[in-house]
Amino acid sequence: MAWYLLKLILLLPLIGAMAWGCLWLARRLQERAGSPAAGRSLRVVETLMLSPTLRLAVIEFHGREILVSASRQGLTTLAEAPARTASTPEGAAGSAAEMAP
């Protein structure tokens, strides 16, 4: 019985540390895989969960932003627009012009 408790006390934290390490490694690998690479033409800009079964996503594809709805039935295109540039966030161009003397 003492041998069993000793193994439990030693191995349980080891197994927990291994599980934590695997989760940490998986997150790091996902971050690397998700980084924008040269030649990629598709990027998820933003997502919003509306309900447990419905999600909105903005996808950038070849210089266009496409708003799609993702549900159990599949994907539906809702709208398309030219892609926003990184240097001028939405609404910033107008406010900067108003502040100029």
C-alpha positions in Angstrom: 0.0 0.0 0.0 2.8 2.4 0.8 4.5 1.6 -2.5 1.3 2.5 -4.4 0.9 5.8 -2.5 4.6 6.7 -3.2 4.1 6.0 -6.9 0.9 8.1 -6.9 2.6 11.0 -5.2 5.5 10.9 -7.6 3.8 10.1 -10.9 0.6 12.2 -10.7 2.5 15.6 -10.8 4.7 14.2 -13.5 1.6 13.3 -15.7 0.1 16.7 -15.0 3.3 18.4 -16.0 3.4 16.4 -19.2 -0.2 17.2 -20.1 0.5 20.9 -19.5 3.7 20.7 -21.6 1.8 19.1 -24.5 -0.9 21.8 -24.4 1.8 24.5 -24.3 3.6 23.0 -27.2 0.4 22.6 -29.3 -0.4 26.3 -28.7 3.1 27.3 -29.8 2.9 25.2 -32.9 -0.5 26.7 -33.8 0.9 30.2 -33.4 3.7 29.4 -35.8 1.4 27.7 -38.3 -1.0 30.7 -38.1 1.6 33.3 -38.8 1.2 35.0 -42.2 3.5 33.3 -44.6 4.6 34.6 -48.0 2.3 33.4 -50.7 -0.8 32.9 -48.6 -3.9 34.3 -50.2 -6.4 33.5 -47.4 -6.6 35.0 -43.9 -9.3 35.1 -41.2 -9.5 38.7 -40.1 -12.1 38.4 -37.4 -14.8 36.1 -36.0 -17.9 36.6 -33.9 -20.0 33.9 -32.3 -23.7 34.9 -32.4 -25.0 31.7 -30.9 -23.7 28.2 -30.2 -24.5 27.2 -33.7 -24.0 30.5 -35.6 -20.7 32.4 -36.2 -19.8 35.3 -38.4 -16.3 35.6 -39.9 -14.5 38.2 -42.0 -12.1 36.5 -44.4 -9.5 38.3 -46.5 -9.0 36.7 -49.9 -6.9 38.3 -52.7 -7.5 41.8 -51.6 -11.2 41.4 -50.8 -12.9 41.0 -47.4 -15.7 38.6 -47.4 -18.3 38.4 -44.6 -19.5 34.8 -44.2 -22.0 33.1 -41.8 -21.0 29.7 -40.6 -23.7 27.4 -39.2 -24.5 23.7 -39.1 -25.9 23.9 -42.6 -22.6 25.3 -44.0 -21.2 28.6 -45.1 -23.1 31.5 -46.6 -21.6 34.6 -48.1 -23.2 37.7 -46.7 -21.2 40.6 -48.1 -18.0 41.5 -49.9 -15.8 44.7 -49.8 -12.3 45.8 -50.7 -9.7 44.9 -48.0 -8.9 47.6 -45.5 -5.3 48.6 -45.3 -3.3 48.1 -42.1 -2.2 51.8 -41.9 -5.7 53.2 -41.9 -8.1 51.4 -39.6 -11.8 51.9 -40.1 -12.8 55.5 -39.3 -9.2 56.7 -38.7 -8.8 58.5 -42.1 -11.8 60.8 -41.4 -10.9 61.7 -37.9 -7.2 62.5 -38.9 -8.4 64.8 -41.6 -10.7 66.6 -39.1 -7.8 67.2 -36.6 -5.4 68.7 -39.2 -5.0 72.5 -39.0 
